[in-house]
Amino acid sequence: QFLDQMELERERKITIKAKAVRMDYKAPDGQEYQLNLIDTPGHVDFTYEVSRSLAAVEGAILVVDASQGIQAQTLANVSIAMEHNLHLIPVINKIDLLNAQPNEVAEALKHILGFDEGEIIFASAKEGKGIDKVMQAIIERIPSPRRNQDAPLRALIFDSKYDSYKGVVAFVRIVDGNISEGEQLKLMSTGKASEALEVGIFKPEMLPLPVLNAGEVGYIATGLKNASDCRVGDTITSVPNSASQPLPGYRPTKPMVFAGFYPMEVKDYRNLR
């Protein structure tokens, strides 16, 4: 819950908004790695938050509750990840609970989603069990970002917020090129021009940096006053050296309603069927 900053998130102990963070990790062999992570909601009502984030990464950790097993959102999120050809790491969490059924959940992951037994990691985030295995799996199974540092800037917007001083702050994944503070920018779908008032990363608070390079996840303060000019799924490029093609965006989300019907009396169940 470290990244859950909203009052409602802490009150209900759920994630509602996706949060990005950069983490420096030193492996047991002494090698240092830079991990750009995005924590996404698990509830089915916030699937669109997940889809936006999965478009900006190379892999994903699929966390399944050891006491609840595979849920509707599990299947939905796996489907989205497969559409993006992501590398998945299945993790069964909360194995410390008294009603945990890790072996049964592992069997479900193998038979329903097709994971191999050796891929599945058993963990307890609360007690710190299995975390080292998760970190090692990230390094071994998820590839480094595909990037072209010398190509024209292309940054994918996966979220944004409005700041009264900095205007619209775009949360981005730098796919190609790099961006520096003060650089002249253009939104490729709207053609709107702006200036990078500030660029930086999430640690998890916003930390300004002189430049963001290809492969990194961070933010760009655009100075734009209208959020509709900086749409999620749009591509940011540089005015002096513009990219010729934007990055693939997002499909519009489909509103869904989930409802359950139950008889008032048990004896009416056959009539309902």
C-alpha positions in Angstrom: 0.0 0.0 0.0 3.1 2.3 -0.1 2.1 3.8 -3.4 -1.6 4.2 -2.6 -1.8 7.9 -1.7 -5.5 8.6 -2.2 -7.6 8.8 1.0 -10.2 6.4 -0.5 -7.4 3.9 -1.5 -6.1 3.8 2.1 -9.5 3.6 3.6 -10.7 0.7 1.4 -7.2 -0.9 1.1 -7.4 -1.1 -2.7 -5.6 0.5 -5.6 -7.7 2.8 -7.8 -5.2 4.9 -9.7 -2.1 3.4 -11.4 1.2 4.7 -9.9 4.6 4.8 -11.5 7.9 4.5 -9.6 11.6 4.0 -10.4 13.5 1.6 -8.3 17.2 0.9 -8.2 17.9 -2.8 -7.4 21.2 -4.5 -6.6 21.1 -8.2 -7.4 22.8 -10.8 -5.3 25.6 -11.0 -7.9 26.4 -7.3 -7.3 24.9 -6.1 -10.6 22.7 -3.0 -10.4 19.5 -2.6 -12.3 17.1 0.3 -12.9 13.5 -0.9 -12.7 10.6 1.3 -14.0 7.5 -0.1 -12.3 3.8 0.8 -12.6 1.5 -0.4 -9.8 -2.0 -1.0 -11.3 -5.4 -1.7 -9.7 -6.6 -5.2 -9.4 -10.4 -4.7 -9.3 -12.3 -5.3 -12.5 -13.9 -1.9 -12.4 -10.5 -0.3 -13.1 -9.4 -2.5 -16.0 -8.9 0.6 -18.2 -6.2 1.8 -15.8 -4.4 -1.5 -16.3 -4.7 -1.4 -20.1 -3.1 2.0 -20.3 -0.2 0.9 -18.1 0.4 -2.4 -20.0 0.9 -0.5 -23.2 4.0 1.2 -21.6 5.9 -1.9 -20.3 7.7 -5.0 -21.4 6.3 -7.4 -18.8 3.9 -7.8 -15.9 3.7 -9.5 -12.5 0.3 -11.3 -12.3 -0.5 -11.3 -8.6 -3.2 -13.8 -7.5 -4.6 -14.0 -3.9 -3.9 -17.4 -2.4 -7.2 -17.3 -0.5 -9.4 -16.1 -3.4 -7.8 -17.7 -6.5 -8.4 -16.6 -10.1 -11.0 -13.8 -10.3 -12.7 -12.2 -13.3 -10.1 -9.4 -13.3 -7.4 -12.0 -13.5 -8.6 -13.3 -16.8 -9.3 -9.8 -18.1 -5.8 -8.5 -17.3 -4.1 -11.6 -18.7 -6.0 -11.2 -21.9 -4.9 -7.5 -22.2 -1.3 -8.5 -21.4 -1.3 -11.2 -24.1 -2.6 -8.7 -26.6 0.6 -6.6 -25.9 2.8 -9.7 -26.1 4.1 -9.1 -22.6 6.2 -11.5 -20.5 4.2 -12.6 -17.4 5.4 -13.6 -14.0 2.6 -15.4 -12.0 2.9 -14.7 -8.3 0.6 -16.3 -5.6 0.5 -13.7 -2.8 -0.8 -13.9 0.8 0.3 -17.5 1.4 0.5 -16.5 5.1 -3.3 -16.4 5.5 -4.9 -19.1 7.5 -7.4 -19.8 4.7 -4.8 -19.7 1.9 -4.8 -22.5 -0.7 -1.6 -21.9 -2.7 -1.4 -25.3 -4.2 -5.0 -25.2 -5.4 -4.5 -21.8 -6.9 -1.3 -22.9 -8.5 -3.2 -25.8 -10.2 -5.7 -23.3 -11.5 -3.0 -21.1 -12.9 -1.5 -24.1 -14.7 -4.8 -25.5 -16.1 -6.7 -22.3 -16.8 -4.0 -19.9 -17.9 -1.3 -22.4 -19.1 1.6 -21.5 -16.8 4.3 -24.0 -16.1 4.8 -25.1 -12.5 8.4 -23.7 -12.5 7.1 -20.2 -13.5 4.9 -19.8 -10.4 6.2 -17.9 -7.4 4.7 -18.3 -3.9 5.0 -15.1 -1.8 3.8 -13.1 1.2 4.3 -9.4 0.7 3.3 -8.8 4.3 6.0 -11.2 5.7 8.6 -10.6 2.9 8.5 -14.2 1.8 9.4 -14.9 -1.9 10.2 -11.2 -2.7 13.8 -12.0 -3.6 12.5 -14.6 -6.1 10.1 -12.1 -7.6 12.9 -9.6 -8.1 15.2 -12.2 -9.7 12.4 -13.3 -12.0 11.9 -9.7 -13.2 15.6 -9.5 -14.1 15.7 -13.0 -15.8 12.3 -13.2 -17.5 11.5 -9.6 -18.6 13.7 -8.1 -21.4 15.2 -4.7 -21.3 13.3 -1.9 -23.2 13.6 -1.9 -26.9 14.8 1.7 -27.6 16.5 3.9 -30.2 18.3 6.7 -28.4 19.2 8.4 -31.7 15.7 8.4 -33.2 13.3 11.4 -33.0 11.5 11.7 -29.7 8.4 9.5 -29.2 6.8 9.4 -25.8 3.6 7.5 -25.0 1.2 9.2 -22.6 -0.3 6.6 -20.3 -1.8 9.0 -17.7 -1.9 12.7 -16.7 -2.9 15.2 -14.0 -3.4 18.9 -13.8 -1.1 21.2 -11.8 -2.1 24.8 -11.3 1.5 25.9 -11.8 2.8 23.5 -14.4 -0.3 22.9 -16.4 -1.1 19.4 -17.6 1.6 16.9 -16.3 1.8 14.0 -18.7 3.0 10.6 -17.3 5.0 9.1 -20.2 7.1 6.2 -21.3 10.0 7.4 -23.5 10.0 4.9 -26.4 12.5 6.6 -28.7 14.9 9.5 -28.4 15.2 11.7 -25.3 13.7 14.9 -23.9 15.2 17.7 -22.0 13.8 20.6 -19.9 12.9 23.6 -22.1 12.5 21.5 -25.3 9.7 22.5 -27.7 7.1 19.7 -28.0 4.2 18.7 -30.1 1.2 16.4 -29.5 0.9 14.2 -32.6 -2.8 13.6 -32.6 -3.9 17.2 -31.9 -0.9 19.1 -33.3 -0.8 21.2 -30.1 2.6 22.7 -29.4 4.0 23.3 -25.9 7.2 23.4 -23.9 8.7 20.9 -21.5 8.6 23.1 -18.4 10.0 20.2 -16.3 10.9 16.6 -16.8 11.6 14.0 -14.2 10.8 10.6 -12.7 8.7 9.1 -9.8 10.6 8.1 -6.7 7.6 7.8 -5.9 7.3 11.6 -5.5 8.1 13.6 -8.6 11.8 14.2 -8.9 13.0 16.6 -11.6 15.9 15.5 -13.9 17.7 17.3 -16.7 16.8 14.7 -19.3 14.6 11.6 -19.8 16.1 8.9 -22.1 14.6 6.1 -24.2 13.2 3.3 -22.1 12.5 5.4 -19.0 9.1 6.1 -17.4 8.6 9.6 -16.0 6.7 12.8 -16.4 6.6 15.9 -18.6 5.1 19.2 -17.3 3.7 20.6 -20.6 2.3 23.9 -19.4 -1.0 23.2 -21.3 -4.1 24.5 -19.6 -6.6 22.2 -21.2 -6.5 18.5 -20.4 -8.1 17.6 -23.7 -5.0 18.9 -25.5 -2.9 16.2 -23.8 -4.9 13.0 -24.3 -4.0 9.6 -22.8 -2.7 7.4 -25.7 -1.3 10.3 -27.6 2.4 10.6 -28.7 4.6 13.5 -27.7 7.4 14.4 -30.1 10.0 17.2 -30.5 9.3 20.2 -32.7 12.8 20.5 -34.1 13.1 16.8 -34.9 9.6 15.4 -35.2 8.8 11.7 -35.5 7.0 10.6 -38.7 4.6 8.1 -37.1 2.8 8.2 -33.7 2.8 5.2 -31.3 -0.2 3.0 -31.2 -2.8 4.5 -28.9 -5.6 2.9 -26.9 -9.0 1.5 -27.9 -12.0 3.3 -26.3 -13.2 1.5 -23.1 -16.6 -0.2 -23.2 -18.9 0.5 -20.3 -19.9 -2.7 -18.5 -22.4 -3.6 -15.8 -22.0 -6.8 -13.7 -25.2 -8.0 -12.0 -26.1 -11.1 -10.1 -29.7 -12.6 -9.7 -30.7 -14.7 -6.8 -34.1 -15.9 -5.6 -35.5 -14.6 -2.3 -36.5 -18.2 -1.4 -34.3 -21.3 -1.9 -37.3 -23.2 -3.2 -37.6 -20.7 -6.1 -34.1 -21.5 -7.4 -35.4 -24.0 -10.0 -37.9 -21.5 -11.3 -35.0 -18.9 -11.7 -33.0 -21.4 -13.7 
